[in-house]
């Protein structure tokens, strides 16, 4: 299904109103490329190991889960340092 270009265009004023109303952080964040690559590699490896039902290596699967958790945490720490946080009430 193809989406028309008209339906994808929003006026700049409308987008600014949406961001102000939602209290969202700036749209553009500087994301560390190395952290992103680490997270993507960890997720891809974990997915591959979880799908492999025939030669399941539980040690490798546990290691992949730990690496994915560490990579996720590192990315979250980076995003928090960039100012992307929720309310303190969470």
N, C-alpha and C positions, 0 to 999 in steps of 0.2 A: 504494500500500500504506500502510495506516495503522498506526502503532506505538502500542501501548497505553501509557497513562500509567504503569502499574505497572512496565513494563520500563525506563522512563526515570528512575525515581526511585532514587537511592542515598542511603543513610543518611549523615548528616553525618560520623559517626565513621569510616565506611569511606572517604569521600573524603579526610579528613584523613590517614588511614593511607596511602592511595595517594600523596598529595603528599609525605609524610615519607619513604616508602620510595623514591620515585623521585628525591628530591633536587631536585624541580622548584621553580622560583621561585614567588612568590605568584601566585595565579590572576588577580588583577585588576592590570593594569598601566595606568598613565596614559599613553595613547598620544596624541601630539600630533595633533589633528584636521587641521590644515593639512598635515602630512606625509602623513597617510593619504589626504587628498583629492588631493594632488599625485601620490602613487603610483597611486591608482586612475585618475586622468585619464591619466597616462602609459601605464598598461597598456591602457586602453580605446583610446587613440589608436594605440598600437603594434599592437594586435590588428586594428583597422580597416584600417590601412595594409598589414599583412601579408596580409589577406584580399582586398585589392583587386588582383586579378591583371591586370585589363584596362588600367587607367591607372596602373600602378606608377610611383611617383615615388621613385627611389632616394635622392635627397637628403633628402626628407622622412622616408623610412624610416630612414635613418642617424641623422638628428636625433632621431627618436622613440626609437630604441634607446639613444642616449646619454642622453636625458632619463629614460628608464626606469631605466637603470643608476644615474644620479645620484640619482633619487628613492629607489630601493631602498637605496642606500648611506646616504642621509640617514636613512631609517627605521631601518636597522640601527644606525647611530650613536646614534640616540635610544633604541632598545631597550637597547643596551649601557649607555648612561648611566643608564637606569632599573634596571640591575642584572641584566638578562637576558643572561647569558653562559654559555658552556660551560666545561668544565675548561680549565685553562691548557695541558694536554697536546695540545690540538688544533692 
